[in-house]
Amino acid sequence: MRFTSAERTVRELLKQAGVTVNGKQPWDISVHDPRFYRRVLAQGSLGLGESYMDGWWDCKKLDLFFEKIILARIEEHLPHSLSFALHVLRSRVLNLQTKRRAMKVAKEHYDLGNDFYMAFLDPYNQYTCGYFRDTEDLNRAQEQKLDLICRKLQLKKGDHVLDIGCGWGGFAKYAAKHYGCRVTGITISQEQASFAREFCKGLPVEIRLTDYRDLKGSFDKVLICGMIEHVGYKNYRTILRKVWQCLKEDGLFLLHTIGTTVSVTTSTDPWTTRYIFPNSMLPSASQIGRAIEGLFVMEDWHNFGAYYAPTLRAWYRNFVKSWPAFRKRYGERFFRMFAYYLLSFAGAFEVRSPQLWQVVLSKNGVPGGYSTVR
C-alpha cells in the first residue's frame, strides 16, 4: 500500500510508541479521514486534539494511547502551530493572568454549568485529585483528601480558614461540619459562588466573589487547592505575598497544585490552552521555591500524583454515564472534547508526566517541628 509522505511520517512516529494505525490493540488508533496525517504534522498537539473532536480518528482506550506516546516523547517530534508560538511569546512578554484576563477561564470552563459538573464529581464537588489510599471509590478518596488537608493544616474548632479558589464550596462545607471551622472562600466564577453559597447554607461559611489580589483580613489557616495553575508564573510572588499578609504569625498555609518537572514552561499545551484551561500553566518546584523565598518556611512537600489517574478515570466514567442528560445542550463535539481532556490527562498522570503536590508552609517555622501527615 502506498502512503503519502505525511501518512508515512506519522505512522513511523506512532510505531516508535508501539501504536499501530488501524491495529487491534486497545491503544491503537483508527483513522477515518486521511487529512488527519497532514493536520497532525502541521499543527502538532493542537491538530491531534482538534482532529479527534472532528471525528477524524478514534481509539478504544485514549488514556492508554496517551501513555504510549508520552513515554515515547512523540510530541518532541511534532511542531507547534504558529498561533501557539505567538501565545508562548505573549506569555513571556505579557501578564496573561491579570484581573481581566483571569476571568477567561472562569467564563469558558468553570461556568459551563453547575449541574454538569455535579453530574460527574463527588458529593463534595471536588475538581482536584482524590486521595486513593486504600480505596478505589471516588467519593471516599475525595473525603480522604479533604480530611488530609484539614489534618495537615492542624485545623481546630474556631479556626478562621481562607480558601483561595474555593470552587463549589466542598472544602468549606467539610471543614465547617467536621472541624468546627469558620471558612471564607473566594472565587472569580459567578456560577461557583452562587452554588457554594447555597451548598454551605446554615454553616459558618462566607463565599466572596473576588480576585485574590483584592484580599483583606487575617486568618488562622490558608488553603489554595487547584487554583494556582491559573495564576501564572508572573504572579506567583504576588499571590504568595498576599497569603503571607493574610496569614497569622503562627498559622499554616497549604498549597495543593499540579506541577511540572521543568521550569522553562510559561503556558500549557496548545490544545488545552484553546479548549480547556485558557491562560493556564503548571508551576515547577523551583518556581514555587523562588516565590516562597524569604516569606515562608517549607514544612512538608507531599507528592501523590499517582492518584490523579484514577481520579480522572472515575470522572470520565461518571461523565459518560450522565451524558444523555446533556447531549442536547452541548452536542457531540463537546462530548469528544471533554472525553479527550479527561483521558489524555489520565494517561499523562499514569506515566507520571505531571505531578500533584501538597506543600505545607509556615511563616516562621513550627516550634519543635512540623508533624508530617499522610
TAVEN-V276975 format. One record per helix or strand of 2 or more residues. SS is the DSSP state (H for helix, E for strand). FROM is the first residue (numbers start at 0). TO is the last residue. Records with the same first field share a line. If there is no record, write none. Layout:
SS->FROM-TO ; FROM-TO
This chain:
H->4-15 ; 34-42 ; 44-52 ; 61-70 ; 73-76 ; 81-92 ; 98-109 ; 113-117 ; 137-151 ; 169-178 ; 189-198 ; 211-213 ; 227-229 ; 232-245 ; 269-274 ; 284-291 ; 305-324 ; 326-329 ; 331-349
E->28-30 ; 56-58 ; 159-163 ; 181-186 ; 204-208 ; 218-224 ; 246-259 ; 282-283 ; 296-302 ; 354-361
